[in-house]
């Protein structure tokens, strides 16, 4: 059983198809690692902005997402939202 999946983001950037692929990967995994290729960007602040946008677009009532960046890679994790009163 794999604990995480690797993705590569190229010159197309953050597209609807990329987000759908991430949603599909998160159905069976809790961690996704995204490598930002040289054709996408080499600005680390831009990588953080894209990772924040990915987390914001994936967040639902049931799950929330958080990220960490190291170099030109972002690790996105899925967490279950805690229900009030439990």
C-alpha positions, 0 to 999 in steps of 0.5 A, a space after each residue: 500500500 502506497 502512503 503517498 502519490 507523486 505529481 509533477 506540475 509543468 507549464 500548464 500550471 494549476 488546471 481543472 484537470 490537475 485538481 481533479 487528478 488530486 481529488 482522485 488521488 486523495 480518495 485513497 491517499 492522505 499525502 500527495 507530493 507535488 514537484 514543481 518543474 522548471 517550466 512551471 516556476 522557479 519562484 518559491 513564493 509562487 510555489 507557496 501561493 499555488 500550494 495555498 490555492 490547491 488547499 483552498 480549492 480542495 477543502 470541503 466540509 468533511 476534509 481540510 488540507 494543509 501543505 508544507 514546502 521544501 525547495 521546489 516540492 510541496 507536500 499536501 496532507 488531508 485531515 478530517 474536520 472535527 465535528 463540533 460537540 465530539 
